[in-house]
Amino acid sequence: MLIASMQQVEFGYADSPCIQDAQMDIHSGEFVAVIGPNGAAKSTVLKLLLGLIEPWKGKVFLAQSNSSGEKIRVGYVSQQLAGFNSGFPSTIWEFVRSGRFPKVSLFSKLRKVDDDATATALRQMGMWEMRKRRIGELSGGQKQRICIARALAQEPDLLVLDEPTTGMDDASRLGFYQLMHAQVKTMGRTVVMVTHHLEEVSPYIHRVIALERKEEGGWRCCTTTSCNGHFVPVG
């Protein structure tokens, strides 16, 4: 099932395009890595796929329902999402549990199944023992972990992660790749992840979308399937 795609997409900031003639297809049940040098518009690609920004030209498709015919659930963790200030009032448990709200009907209370999903996500990200602490007390890396836990608690069909392993040590990164691989293989989810550690993650992924510099300048998007176009540095 096609879950997201780009067709002849062009986008930029101010008057300068950073993405031109981009095409790509992402199918359900894939673990896709997005790689490229700093400034190669990787974050912009994710935002375009999710409909958070509109392309100047071309078409972006995001499925509205999953393979079961239900409304598609999307979990997204951006690079900036973990920037909570020290006064953020929520506990870790409350924050991660809030990811369950879209799964309940209006005016309904969260149930045991929602608490179970919250607990599972916290354990998967190694944050269970800290669940009662305030978010403002956490380090940057710990905030990143609870943002990912919140996305996992949503039980998303599509999980989009922008450099989620930033600040993790080697062992933690390996455990995270294994977790994402299990999400795809066991749960049937689709994972799209920006990473700078292709060699580490390559045993677990299905495809790579690589933004590579062209000989004449700018960036080209290369993948093992239908993705092409070129990218120029942002700012």
ABEGO torsion letter per residue (X at the ends): XBABBBBGBBBBBEABBABBGBBBBBBBGBBBBBBEBBGAGAAAAAAAAAGABBBABEBBBBBABBAAGBBBBBBBBBAAAABBBAABABBAAAAAAAAAAAABBBGBBBBAAAAAAAAAAAAAAGAAAAAABBAAABBAAAAAAAAAAAAAAAGBABBBBBGAABGBBAAAAAAAAAAAAAAAAAAGBBBBBBBABAAAAAAABABBBBBBBBAAEEBBBBBABBBBEBBBBBX
